[in-house]
Each structure stands twice: as C-alpha cells, then as structure tokens.
C-alpha cells in the first residue's frame, strides 16, 4: 500500500500508475479537506469486484439454506397436464 498526497501524485503520475499496474499496488491519494481517492489497476479492480460477487452469491446460498432449515423455504411445483403424464 502506497500513500501519497495529490500534489505528489500529479508530479509523478506515470510512476505511480506503473506501480499500480505492474505491482498491483493500491495507491491511496490524500487530498486536503476533500475525500481521499484510491488508484488501482483494472486487473486489481476486477479482482475486487469478482470477490464481492462471489461473496454475495454464497451469502444468498447460505441465507437460503438457513431458511430451508428453519422451515420457511419456498418451493415451486410444476403443474403437469394429464397428456404430459401419458408421454
């Protein structure tokens, strides 16, 4: 993790950009009296998004299992016509 102020980043943007891309470094950018920023490579950003999506998926699975175990799960029945039964 690298912490840099906005002025320093502006002076050396190319160098910090390379560190973000080549080393997958997170560059924390501090700004006076404003909210801070983070500079990430696209690869690092995609890694983070993928982890969030996996977490959300498994959270839904876990919640569903808890509902089923508590007896409050919902299931859907498929209606079958008499003609379909003959096939």
MDAnalysis code that builds the backbone (N, CA, C; Angstrom):
import MDAnalysis as mda
import numpy as np

u = mda.Universe.empty(261, n_residues=87, atom_resindex=np.repeat(np.arange(87), 3), trajectory=True)
u.add_TopologyAttr("name", ["N", "CA", "C"] * 87)
u.add_TopologyAttr("resid", np.arange(1, 88))
u.add_TopologyAttr("resname", ["UNK", "UNK", "UNK", "UNK", "UNK", "UNK", "UNK", "UNK", "UNK", "UNK", "UNK", "UNK", "UNK", "UNK", "UNK", "UNK", "UNK", "UNK", "UNK", "UNK", "UNK", "UNK", "UNK", "UNK", "UNK", "UNK", "UNK", "UNK", "UNK", "UNK", "UNK", "UNK", "UNK", "UNK", "UNK", "UNK", "UNK", "UNK", "UNK", "UNK", "UNK", "UNK", "UNK", "UNK", "UNK", "UNK", "UNK", "UNK", "UNK", "UNK", "UNK", "UNK", "UNK", "UNK", "UNK", "UNK", "UNK", "UNK", "UNK", "UNK", "UNK", "UNK", "UNK", "UNK", "UNK", "UNK", "UNK", "UNK", "UNK", "UNK", "UNK", "UNK", "UNK", "UNK", "UNK", "UNK", "UNK", "UNK", "UNK", "UNK", "UNK", "UNK", "UNK", "UNK", "UNK", "UNK", "UNK"])
u.atoms.positions = np.array([
    [0.852, -1.172, 0.000],
    [0.000, 0.000, 0.000],
    [0.898, 1.235, 0.000],
    [0.597, 2.133, -0.891],
    [1.342, 3.386, -1.002],
    [0.379, 4.531, -0.696],
    [0.828, 5.461, 0.133],
    [0.030, 6.650, 0.441],
    [0.774, 7.862, -0.113],
    [0.050, 8.687, -0.843],
    [0.668, 9.848, -1.477],
    [-0.336, 10.997, -1.467],
    [0.157, 12.225, -1.382],
    [-0.779, 13.346, -1.475],
    [-1.019, 13.669, -2.951],
    [-2.045, 14.433, -3.195],
    [-2.474, 14.692, -4.570],
    [-1.397, 15.413, -5.380],
    [-0.710, 16.355, -4.760],
    [0.342, 17.103, -5.467],
    [1.468, 16.177, -5.909],
    [1.890, 15.285, -5.019],
    [2.949, 14.323, -5.347],
    [2.499, 13.388, -6.466],
    [1.260, 12.944, -6.408],
    [0.734, 12.073, -7.461],
    [0.765, 12.786, -8.808],
    [0.339, 14.030, -8.815],
    [0.299, 14.801, -10.060],
    [1.700, 14.912, -10.674],
    [2.702, 15.142, -9.834],
    [4.079, 15.284, -10.325],
    [4.613, 13.973, -10.907],
    [4.197, 12.857, -10.321],
    [4.764, 11.555, -10.686],
    [3.690, 10.554, -11.091],
    [2.685, 11.019, -11.794],
    [1.554, 10.157, -12.151],
    [1.996, 8.911, -12.911],
    [2.900, 9.072, -13.846],
    [3.354, 7.926, -14.637],
    [3.974, 6.854, -13.738],
    [4.831, 7.263, -12.809],
    [5.488, 6.306, -11.909],
    [4.475, 5.582, -11.023],
    [3.537, 6.338, -10.459],
    [2.536, 5.709, -9.599],
    [1.598, 4.813, -10.403],
    [1.288, 5.224, -11.623],
    [0.467, 4.386, -12.493],
    [1.146, 3.062, -12.778],
    [2.445, 3.102, -13.034],
    [3.202, 1.866, -13.282],
    [3.209, 0.964, -12.053],
    [3.366, 1.555, -10.870],
    [3.346, 0.759, -9.636],
    [1.990, 0.088, -9.455],
    [0.935, 0.812, -9.783],
    [-0.413, 0.242, -9.656],
    [-0.595, -0.921, -10.620],
    [-0.101, -0.774, -11.843],
    [-0.292, -1.806, -12.867],
    [0.674, -2.968, -12.681],
    [1.956, -2.677, -12.584],
    [2.978, -3.731, -12.559],
    [2.990, -4.512, -11.248],
    [2.780, -3.835, -10.134],
    [2.876, -4.482, -8.817],
    [1.522, -4.724, -8.166],
    [0.452, -4.369, -8.868],
    [-0.902, -4.451, -8.305],
    [-0.984, -3.721, -6.963],
    [-0.298, -2.596, -6.878],
    [-0.304, -1.780, -5.661],
    [-1.565, -0.930, -5.605],
    [-2.076, -0.742, -4.396],
    [-3.148, 0.225, -4.193],
    [-2.477, 1.544, -3.826],
    [-2.817, 2.594, -4.541],
    [-2.254, 3.911, -4.270],
    [-3.348, 4.747, -3.605],
    [-3.169, 5.042, -2.312],
    [-4.120, 5.873, -1.583],
    [-3.700, 7.325, -1.756],
    [-4.618, 8.140, -2.223],
    [-4.322, 9.533, -2.532],
    [-5.046, 10.418, -1.525],
    [-4.269, 11.133, -0.715],
    [-4.879, 12.022, 0.279],
    [-5.049, 13.408, -0.335],
    [-6.189, 14.016, -0.001],
    [-6.486, 15.361, -0.511],
    [-6.906, 16.236, 0.666],
    [-6.343, 17.398, 0.732],
    [-6.632, 18.312, 1.833],
    [-8.094, 18.751, 1.772],
    [-8.800, 18.559, 2.861],
    [-10.193, 18.997, 3.016],
    [-11.156, 18.359, 2.017],
    [-10.775, 17.258, 1.412],
    [-11.661, 16.549, 0.486],
    [-11.552, 15.058, 0.758],
    [-12.500, 14.307, 0.230],
    [-12.442, 12.859, 0.398],
    [-11.251, 12.295, -0.359],
    [-10.653, 11.259, 0.217],
    [-9.482, 10.636, -0.389],
    [-9.880, 9.739, -1.556],
    [-8.888, 9.366, -2.352],
    [-9.092, 8.538, -3.536],
    [-8.192, 7.317, -3.472],
    [-8.486, 6.336, -4.334],
    [-7.626, 5.168, -4.484],
    [-7.381, 4.955, -5.967],
    [-6.133, 4.713, -6.329],
    [-5.762, 4.403, -7.704],
    [-5.452, 2.914, -7.775],
    [-6.174, 2.203, -8.656],
    [-5.991, 0.758, -8.836],
    [-5.814, 0.448, -10.308],
    [-5.121, -0.645, -10.590],
    [-5.086, -1.133, -11.966],
    [-6.441, -1.774, -12.270],
    [-6.750, -1.917, -13.532],
    [-8.004, -2.569, -13.924],
    [-8.013, -4.012, -13.429],
    [-6.868, -4.693, -13.495],
    [-6.801, -6.080, -13.020],
    [-7.131, -6.174, -11.535],
    [-6.568, -5.276, -10.736],
    [-6.833, -5.279, -9.292],
    [-8.304, -4.955, -9.024],
    [-8.845, -3.989, -9.747],
    [-10.255, -3.626, -9.607],
    [-11.139, -4.834, -9.922],
    [-10.856, -5.528, -11.027],
    [-11.650, -6.701, -11.406],
    [-11.554, -7.810, -10.370],
    [-10.370, -7.998, -9.768],
    [-10.213, -8.981, -8.689],
    [-11.154, -8.655, -7.530],
    [-11.190, -7.400, -7.153],
    [-12.030, -6.970, -6.029],
    [-13.506, -7.186, -6.353],
    [-13.930, -6.800, -7.546],
    [-15.327, -6.974, -7.948],
    [-15.696, -8.449, -7.958],
    [-14.813, -9.295, -8.469],
    [-15.080, -10.735, -8.521],
    [-15.258, -11.307, -7.109],
    [-14.422, -10.868, -6.170],
    [-14.538, -11.330, -4.786],
    [-15.865, -10.893, -4.174],
    [-16.273, -9.671, -4.450],
    [-17.553, -9.173, -3.933],
    [-18.704, -9.991, -4.501],
    [-18.671, -10.252, -5.801],
    [-19.745, -11.027, -6.437],
    [-19.804, -12.444, -5.880],
    [-18.644, -13.068, -5.655],
    [-18.624, -14.414, -5.067],
    [-19.205, -14.382, -3.662],
    [-18.817, -13.395, -2.872],
    [-19.340, -13.274, -1.515],
    [-20.857, -13.140, -1.541],
    [-21.369, -12.263, -2.412],
    [-22.816, -12.051, -2.487],
    [-23.536, -13.331, -2.891],
    [-22.973, -14.086, -3.837],
    [-23.581, -15.346, -4.273],
    [-23.645, -16.335, -3.113],
    [-22.523, -16.541, -2.426],
    [-22.505, -17.515, -1.333],
    [-23.330, -17.045, -0.139],
    [-23.474, -15.749, 0.031],
    [-24.348, -15.228, 1.092],
    [-25.792, -15.610, 0.801],
    [-26.210, -15.494, -0.478],
    [-27.572, -15.889, -0.853],
    [-27.784, -17.380, -0.647],
    [-26.798, -18.185, -1.016],
    [-26.893, -19.635, -0.816],
    [-27.021, -19.937, 0.669],
    [-26.180, -19.319, 1.481],
    [-26.215, -19.539, 2.925],
    [-27.555, -19.111, 3.515],
    [-28.069, -17.956, 3.088],
    [-29.375, -17.494, 3.572],
    [-30.474, -18.472, 3.181],
    [-30.409, -19.005, 1.960],
    [-31.405, -19.975, 1.508],
    [-31.373, -21.251, 2.326],
    [-30.188, -21.733, 2.629],
    [-30.053, -22.941, 3.452],
    [-30.618, -22.693, 4.840],
    [-30.343, -21.535, 5.404],
    [-30.882, -21.202, 6.730],
    [-32.410, -21.168, 6.702],
    [-32.986, -20.605, 5.631],
    [-34.446, -20.577, 5.509],
    [-35.012, -21.987, 5.417],
    [-34.405, -22.829, 4.604],
    [-34.882, -24.210, 4.476],
    [-34.791, -24.941, 5.802],
    [-33.687, -24.784, 6.504],
    [-33.519, -25.442, 7.801],
    [-34.509, -24.922, 8.834],
    [-34.927, -23.674, 8.688],
    [-35.901, -23.091, 9.612],
    [-37.335, -23.411, 9.192],
    [-37.486, -24.098, 8.056],
    [-38.820, -24.464, 7.593],
    [-39.563, -23.340, 6.905],
    [-38.863, -22.302, 6.508],
    [-39.551, -21.189, 5.848],
    [-39.139, -21.054, 4.386],
    [-38.545, -22.096, 3.861],
    [-38.154, -22.075, 2.453],
    [-39.372, -22.144, 1.553],
    [-39.240, -21.685, 0.351],
    [-40.323, -21.692, -0.626],
    [-39.907, -22.583, -1.777],
    [-40.831, -23.435, -2.215],
    [-40.536, -24.241, -3.389],
    [-41.679, -24.081, -4.364],
    [-41.398, -24.264, -5.610],
    [-42.394, -24.095, -6.658],
    [-42.661, -25.445, -7.304],
    [-43.935, -25.765, -7.444],
    [-44.321, -27.002, -8.104],
    [-44.598, -26.717, -9.568],
    [-44.249, -27.656, -10.398],
    [-44.534, -27.548, -11.820],
    [-45.800, -28.340, -12.082],
    [-46.773, -27.675, -12.663],
    [-48.018, -28.371, -12.980],
    [-47.827, -29.188, -14.243],
    [-48.357, -30.412, -14.204],
    [-48.242, -31.312, -15.346],
    [-49.645, -31.647, -15.823],
    [-49.885, -31.468, -17.116],
    [-51.177, -31.838, -17.701],
    [-51.292, -33.350, -17.747],
    [-52.544, -33.842, -17.806],
    [-52.760, -35.281, -17.925],
    [-52.100, -35.830, -19.184],
    [-52.097, -35.058, -20.255],
    [-51.480, -35.522, -21.503],
    [-49.971, -35.655, -21.340],
    [-49.383, -34.767, -20.575],
    [-47.943, -34.859, -20.341],
    [-47.608, -36.103, -19.534],
    [-48.502, -36.522, -18.646],
    [-48.263, -37.708, -17.833],
    [-48.226, -38.959, -18.699],
    [-49.004, -38.978, -19.797],
    [-49.081, -40.147, -20.661],
    [-47.804, -40.337, -21.467],
    [-47.071, -39.305, -21.700],
    [-45.868, -39.400, -22.549],
    [-44.744, -40.070, -21.886],
])
